[in-house]
Amino acid sequence: MPVKLRVAAVQFAAGEDVEANLAACVRMIDAAAAEGAELIVLPEFCNHLSWYESRVTAHRKACTLDGPFLRAIAERAARHGAYVKLNVTLAREGGRTTATSLLYGPDGALLGQSDKLTLMGAEGDHLDPGQEPGPIIDTAVGRIGLYACMEGVTADVTRDLSVRGAQVLLNSLNSFAVDEASLHIPVRAAENKVWVIAANKVGSLLPEEHLPAIAERLGVPQEWLHGAGESQIVSPDGTVVAKAPRTGEAVAVADIEVAAADLKVRADGVDVLARRRPELYGPIASAPVERTAPAGAEAVKVAVVASADPASGAAEAAAAGAELIVLPELAFGEAERAEVVAELGKALAGTSAHAVTSARDGDAHIGLVVSAEGEAGAQVKLHASPATPWATRLGDAVEVITLPFGRLAVVVGDDAVTVETFRLAAIADADVVAVPRSAGEPWETELGLPERAAENRVNVVAAWSEGGQILDLPADFTLWTAWEGPFTGRISHPIVADAGPGVTYGVVHPAQAVNRFVSKNTDLVGGRAWRALSGLIATRS
């Protein structure tokens, strides 16, 4: 494996003219190769807009593996001696049409292909989802995984590729959402400690003649229905090392050290993949179950307490009317469970508030939900941590506690680093997740917690000794419902309120957790590609 690899993410527009689209692909491959790129990533749906009159039309306009479009791409890869990844629609046997990511090698050979598992919105009207997990492609430059757009809006597919050994993830996008570049793309690198190379579209993502009518029907300015660009290359710590502009054709280039993706241990000693417990994650790879629990409250006042005197801070927040109060983990030091419950119970006396922290319970680290009446619920920490070596007894499930304002889950300490923890909470129909924790790596607050709220459609209230975050679910969430405010291009990003020292107040909306449809027929939680996620529950040596 070379020490350094020059990679490129290219962005351009594609329309309904297949020949013009092929010319754009070739031109941009040439441009990236001219900058010395050895691995080049193109956007999603390079052959045609993802807009068709019918399934028959989509199938007729799709590529074939031996057809002229893909032959030309293979020839270009061979001409430049480069790896080329792109996404096109493919005509499959039996009338099926898939959105397929393909990787060509420097000799022009097709090295691997992956059918998109989760289709976005109207894509499902004309295309068929994939049924199998994508391969890990072992190449001379590293182990490569392929994914496309909506597959990266939630953590499942990229996590599966990472636990199966991918060092570099290649993402082709066809998205107008600006929170792809600001959130969904970089977080996949940081949470898995892998490289991510992502190429998005620019230009209209819909037929130009239909654009005004569609924009009017959705209540969205026409320019927001263009590809959001900002193609980028992200390092395993979540740093964006190269990024293209918001608009216009561009090539983002960087030299990367692929082997950096083999370093999975954080500064605090946590190995982000080795500490996983696949035996707990069965619900993620199981058929979804329809929610039966009623919706939570429309709005709830919450507080983050980051105070040297946690009991006084909790008392102040409760007196101010906060219904949910979150303190850092082990806010009372290593005081035992009963002592912490007693202290918080006194602080909340005369109120209906519930407070969340964690405590030592013998050989377990346990999250506690406390009211004036005493302990209202508990969550044993699920994953071992170097920070609490005494906590050898681990929990075996995410517990959801029904409170007056809705369904609450507690994620204890650095369980927040493990993406599966929040996924389990969402599958269990939590409306709010409380996170008593310690400060972690910068990406955890910049990307990690916001993404856990966004991809799982849960409100999150987190506290650590220096502050915290309140992540509220906006009512403006999907283009398939009317927006209360102006459309900003952000589709699923939560409203973020950072908390400082002392007591910080905010509001979350538990009832909004019921709506998980990010687009037509695309449920962030219930629509997960569960049949193709067996890698998440496989035990590895």
N, C-alpha and C positions, 0 to 999 in steps of 0.2 A: 504494500500500500504506500503511495507517495506521501511524503511528509506534508506537502501543501497541494491543494487541489483548487484550481480556479473554476468557479461556478458562476452561472448567470441566471437571472430570472428576467424574462422579457415580457413586455406588455404591448398590446396593440388591439385594434378593433377588428371585429369579424362581423360580416353581415349574412345575407342570404345568397350571395354569389359565391359558390364553392370554389371556382377557379381563382377569384380575387382573394379569397381567404387562404388558399394554398400559396399564392404569391406572397402574401403577407407573412406566412409562416417561414417560407424560404428566406425572405429578405431579413427577417429578424434572427433566424439561425445564423445567417451570414454575418450579421452585425455583431452578434455575440462572439462568434468564432474569431472575428477580426480583433476582438479585445482579448483573445487568448483563452476563452472559456473552453474547458474540457468537459463540462457537464452543463447542459442548457435546459431550462424548464420553460415551457410554453403554457398559455392559459387553458381553461376548460372550453369545450365546444369550439375547437379551432376550425372545424369544417363548416359550421352553420350556426345561426342563432338557435337558441333553445326554444324557439317559437314555431309551431307547425299548425297547419290547418286540421290535421288528423293523424292518427297513428299510422295510417297507410302512407301518408306523405313523409312522416318522420322516417319510416323504414326505407322508403325509396331514396331519400336524400342521404342516408347514412353511408359511411365508408364500409369497405370490406378489407380484410387483412391483406389481400393480394391485389387490391384495386390501385388506381393511379395516385390517389391522394397519399396514401401511406407508403407506397413505393417511392414517391418523391421525397418524403421525409427520411426514409431509410437511406436513400442515395445521398441526401445532404449530410446525414450523420457520418456516413462513410467518407464523403469528400473531405470533411473537416477532421476526421478521426476523433469525434466527440460523442459523448452520450447525449441523447436527446429524449426528453420526456414531454409528452403532450396528452391531451384528452380530446377525444372525438366521439361522435355517435357511431356505433357499429351495428350493422345488420347481422343478426344472428339467425341460426336455424329456427324453424318453427314460427317465423314472423316476429320474433323478439327483437327489440332494439335497445341497446344498452349505452350508457355513458361510460366510456372505457378509457382508463389511463394506460398508456403504453410507454415502455422504455426501450429505445433502440441503442445498440452498442456502437463503438467506434468503427466496427466493420460493417455496420448497417443491419446486423442481425437483430431480430426482435427478442429481447432478453426476458421480458415479462409483461403481463397485462393484468389489470384489476378493474372489474366492473363496479361502478359506483353503487354502494350499498344503500345509501339514504338519499332519496331524490327530494328536491326542493320545490315545493309548490306545484305549479302547473307542469313541471317536468314529468310528474307522474301521470299526466293525462296522455302522454305520447311515448314514454319510455318505460322500460322494465328495470326494476332494481336488481342488483347483483345478489347472488345467493351464497357465495363462498368468500372467505377472507382473502385479501390480496396476498401475494407472495412476498417473502423477503428475498431480494435478488442479490446474490453474492457476486460482486464484481471486483475487478482489479483495483478499484478506487474505494471500495468499502461496501457495506451492506445497506441496501437501499429499499425503502418502502414507498409505495405510491398511494396517494389519496387525492380527493377532489372536493373542494368547496364545502358543501354542506356536511361532508364527512368530518370536517375539522371544526364545525361549529359546536360540537360536543366532543368529549374526551375519548369516547369509546374506541373508535377506529385507530386513532393515532397511538393510544395506549397499547392496544393489541399489537400493532406493528412494533412498538418499542420493546415490549416484553418478549417478543419473538426475536429480538436481536438487531433491529434496524439501527443504524448509526445516522443515516441521512434520510429525512422524509421530504418527498417532493409533492407539492400541493399545486394543482391547477385550479384556478377560480374563474367564475363567471358571476361576479357579485357587484352590486351597487352599494352594499353596506359598508360604511366607513369603519365600523367596529371590527371588521375582519382584520384590517391592518393594525388597528390600535390595541386589539385584544385577542381575538381568536387565533391569529397566526402566531404571534410571539409566545403566547402562553404554552402552546404545544411543545415548543423547544424547551422552555424552562422546566415544565413539570416532568418531562421525561429525560431531560439532559441529553438531547439530540440536536443535530442541525436540522433546520427547516428552510427549504428554498421554495418560495411561493410566488407564482406568476398570476396576476389578475388581468382582466380586460380593461380597456378604456372604450369610449364611444358608446353609442346606444346599444342596449341589450335587447331591444325590441324593434320590430320593423318600423322604419321611420314614418311610414304612412299611417301607422296605428298609434304612434307615440302620443299625439295631443289628446286623443280620445281616452286612452288608457290613463294618462296622467290626470285628466279631469275626473274620471271615474274613481280613481284612488285618492284624489285630493292631494296629489304630490306634484311639485314642480318637475317639468320634463327633464331638467338637468340631473335630478336625483335618480333617474332611471338609466343612467349611463354607468358603465363600469367604473369602479372606484379607484382603479390603479393602485399605486403604492406597493407594487411588487417588491419583495424584500427577501433578504437573507438573514437568518437569525441564528445566533450561536447557542450552545447548550445552556448558557446561563440566562437566556432571554434577551440578550443585547442584540438590537438590530444593527448589523454591521454594514449593510448597504440597503438603500431604499430608493425606488423610482418615485417620480412626482405623482401627484393626484390625477393629472390628465396628460394625454399625449403619449405617443410611442416612446419607449425607453428601454434601456438595458441596464439592469443593476448587476454589478460584478463585484466579487470578493474572492480573496484567497482564504481557504479554510483548512484547518487541520482536522481531518475526519476523526482521528483517534481521540480527540478531546471528548467525543461522545461516549467513550468507554469509561469515563470517570464519573461514576454515579453517586459518590459519597459527598455529602455536603460538609461545610465547615463544622457543623455541630455533630458530625459523625453519623448522620442518618443516610443510609443508602436508599435512594428513592424507589428502586425496584426490588432489591433483595428483601426489604422489610414488608413487602406486600404479603397478604394472607389470602391466597386464591380460594381457599375453602369457604371464605365468608361471602364471596362475590357472586354466588350462584344466581341470585335474583337478577343480576345485570344480564346474564345470558339465558334467561328464562322468559317465556311468553308474558307480555304485559297483562296486568289485571286492571280492569276499570275501577276508578276511584269510587268508593261508596260513601266516604266521609263527607259531611257537609262542608261548605266553604267556611273559611275563617272570617274574622271581623274585617270590615272595610278598612279601618285604620286603627293603629295601636301606637301609643306613645312609648318610646323605649329610651333607655339610657345606657351609656357606657361609663363605667367607673374605673378610672385609672388613678388611684389615690393611695397614699401611704397608710391611710386609715380606711380600709375597705368597708367596715361596718358603718362608719359615719357617712361615707359616700353613698352606700346603699340606702341608709335612712333618709338622707337628703333627697335622693332620686325618688324614693317611694312617696315622701311627703309632697313632692312636686307633681305627683300623679302618673309617674311612669309605671306601666303595667308589666314591662319586662326590663330587667336590669341585668346587664352582663358585666362581670368582673374578670380580671385575668385568671389564668390557671393558678392554682395553689396560692390564691390571694391571701390566705391566712397562714402562709408558710406550709410546713408539713404537718399542720394540725390534723388530727384524725377526724373522720367523718362526723361523728356525733357532735364534736365541739364546734365544727363549722356550721352545722345545721342550727345549733343553739344560738350561736352568735348572729347569724343572718336572720333567724326567726325573730329575735328581739329587735333587730334593726327595722324589720318590716311590720312590727306590731301596729295594729289598727288600720292597716291598708290591705288592699287586694293584690298587691304587687307580687311578682315572682322574680327571684334573683337566681343567677346561674354563676357558679364558679366550679373549681375542682378541689379535691382533697385526697389525702391518703386514706385508704381503707385497708390496713394491713399490708398485704402484698399486691394491692391493686391501686391504680390511679383512676379515680372515679369522678365523673362530672355529676354535679348535684343541682337539682332544681328545688328551691326552697321558698316556702311562703310563711306567713305569720303562724300558720298552724303546724309547720314542720316540713319534713321532707315530702316533696310532691312528685319526685321522680329522680332516676339516676341512670347514668350511662358509664359502664366500665370502658376504659380506653381500649381500643381495638388493636393497636400496633405498638410493638416494643420501641423504646427510645433510649438512647444513651444518656439523656438528661435525667431519666428516672430509673436507674438500674434496679431499684427495689421493686418496681412494678412488674412482677413476673406473671401475675395472673391477669389474663387478657379477656376482654369481652368477646362474645361470639355473635353479636348482631347489633344493628343500630336500633335503638329503642325510640319510639315516637310517643310523646306524652300529650294527652289532650288537655288543654287549658282553656279558660273562658274565651280567649281571643283566637284560638286555633290550635293546630297541631305543631308541636315543638320537638325538634331533634337537637341533641347536644353533641358537638364534635370537640373532643378533648385534646388540647395541646397540639402536638405536631401530627395528630391524625388529620389535621387540615391540609398537610402536605400531600396526602395520598388521595388522589382524585376519586377513587372508588368509594370513599367514605361518604361524600356528599351525594354521589349517585345513588347509593343505597338509601339515604335519607329521602331523596326525591321519589324513588320508587315506592317507598313506604308512605308517600303522600304527606310529607312534612310541608307546612306552610312557611315556617320560620326555622332557621338554624342558628343556635347560639354557639359561639366559639370562644370559650375561655382559653387563652393561649399565651405564649411568650412571643416576643418579637422574633421574626425569622429573617430570611434573606429578602432583599428589596423587592424581588419579583412577586413575592407572596401577597404583598399589599397592592402593588401596582397592577398586577395581572391575575394572580392566583385567586384571591377571594372574590374580586369582581366576576371572574369567569365562573366560579362555582355558583354564584347567584344566577348568572346569565344562562348557562347551559342547562341548569336544572330547574330554572324558574322557581327559585326559593328566595325569600328575604333572608339576609344574613346580618347578624349583629355580633361583632367580634371585639374582644378587649384584650389588651396586653398592658404591661406596666407603664408604658409611656403614652398610651392612647388607645386607639382602636378604629373601627370602621362601622358605619351603618350603611347597608346596601339594600336599597328599597326597590321593589319591582314597580316600574311605571305602568300605568294603564295603557299608554301608547306603546304597543308592542309588536303588532303585526300589521302589514298592509291590507289584511283582509277584514279589518274592522276600522271604523272611523277613528281618526286621531283627534284628541282634544287640543293638542298644541301643534305648532308647526313641525313638519317632518324635517329631521336633521340628518338623515342618512344612517342613524344608529338604530339597529333593529332589535337587539336583545340586551344591550348594555344596561346594567342597573344604574339607578341614581346613587352616586357615591358621596357620602358625607364622612370626612375624616374627623376623628375625635382626638383631642389633645389631653394633657394631664387634667386631673380633676374629674368633674362630672359633665358629660356632654349628652344633650338630648336630641332626639330625632323621631321620625315617624316611619313605620313600615306598614305595608298593606297586605295582610295575610290572604285576603280574598283573591288577590291577583294571581296567586300561585296555582289556582285552578285552571287558568288559561295557559296552556303550554304549546299552542299552535303558532309557531313562528311564521308559518305561511300556510297556504291552502294544503290540507292533508298532511302537514309536516309537524308532528308532535315531537317536541324536544326529548321527552322522556318515554312516552308510550310508543313512539315511532323508532326507537333505537333498533339497530340491526342485530337483534338478539341471537338469531340463528347463526350468525357469523362471528360470534364473540367468544367461542369456546377457549381461545387462547388466554382470555382473562382469568379463567378458572382452572387452567392447567397448572399442576404442580411441577416446578422446575428445580433441578438440582443446583 
